[in-house]
Amino acid sequence: MKILLASSSSGSRGGGELYLLYLGQALAKRGHEVLLWASSHPRMDELAESFARFGKVVRCEYTNTYDRRFRSLASYFDRASARRVAESWKATGAEFVHINKQNLEDGLDLLKAARLAGIPSLATIHLSQSAKYLRAVAAGARDAVSRRALEQYAGLLVTVLEQRRRDLAEFLGDAPRLRTIPNGVPLFDLSQREKWRQEKRAELGIAPDEKVVVAVGRLVPQKQPLVFLEQARKITAQRSDTRFLWVGDGALADEWDATVAKFQLKRVERLPWQREVMPLLFAADVFLHVAEFEGLPLAILEAMSAALPCAIAEHLLAEMPFFSPGDVLPVTADTSWAAALDEPARLQALGQWVRRLAEEQFSFDAMAANYETFYRETLDPRR
């Protein structure tokens, strides 16, 4: 099958876009011809370059929702954009279009383009919370136009968590076309773990007996990097053997640097974005994730693939029922989770458990197989 993966083109480094890279690789491995459609904006160059290793890349003039002054309102009413995108899609000869949306209001013109192109399609939505829930400006109008666009779109709407499907059902009304497929990631080769751990620690100047806590994500309010810094400040004040690393860039970089300087957090470091995060995950002892809200973040799944124990904000765990109590470290303001750093046997057990969970539920091959089923169902409803 010739499958076009259409990106709403918010950037090359967010988990929602990297998901296309993993899905494309897995579909190609299963024998499909995969194409990536993305904006010609330079911020998409990195994703396009990576995708080109196994699939064709098609670039087109396209403005992402969040580059528009009036956001989703402008996107929804931009018929010229929808027509231009539809013509670009038809020219590829794709048999199926898979639209990738970051949230409810993202890429509304892409939904319209799918109707105009007349190519069978579905759309994945990573964050299905409403603009009202996210406390967005003009939330009422933005939710209204998102609801209308999603109702007009006839294809399957796929979320990445069951909780996100329930959010979408509450927003639109429950319907059979609302589905869930969890994200998937490659399973890292654990036989190389010790080698990469030693090399990366030597590169970063980390002693063998030091504990390392790592986070991966954009420096944006949703990911709450300043909450990460507060955890680091409290813990490093009590422990001289622990370092905190944040991997990623973003709008809060200056505020991060000012906070680090203010509290003289000498054992906290911000690293630039890494195309290959595996060595850093192998070098760490705990993965810390404190975002305000999420879909199903690839950063957590990659940590699980690396058999890295996970410490996750308690409010997020309520939306991740695949984690059982005691299998991850719940993060609260009192930093009690950090006591596990002195329990190597417990950390090893937690790492083994999350790796097993990644193998059983979150491999990218399983993700691709599930989407393949939905593609065929759309092409032949009798299935």
Secondary structure, DSSP 8 states (H G I E B T S, - for coil): -EEEEEE--S-SSSHHHHHHHHHHHHHHHTT-EEEEEEESSGGGHHHHHHHTTTSEEEEE----GGGSTTHHHHHHT-HHHHHHHHHHHHHTT-SEEEEEEEESSTTHHHHHHHHHHT--EEEEEEE---TTTTT-TTHHHHHHHHHHHHHH--SEEEESSHHHHHHHHHHH---TTEEE----B----GGGHHHHHHHHHHHHT--TT-EEEEEES-SSGGG-HHHHHHHHHHHHHH-SSEEEEEE---TTHHHHHHHHHHTT-TTEEEE---S--HHHHHH-SEEEE--SS-SS-HHHHHHHHTT--EEEEHHHHTT-TTS-TTSSEEE-TT-GGGGGGG-HHHHHHHHHHHHHHHHHH-BHHHHHHHHHHHHHHHH-TT-
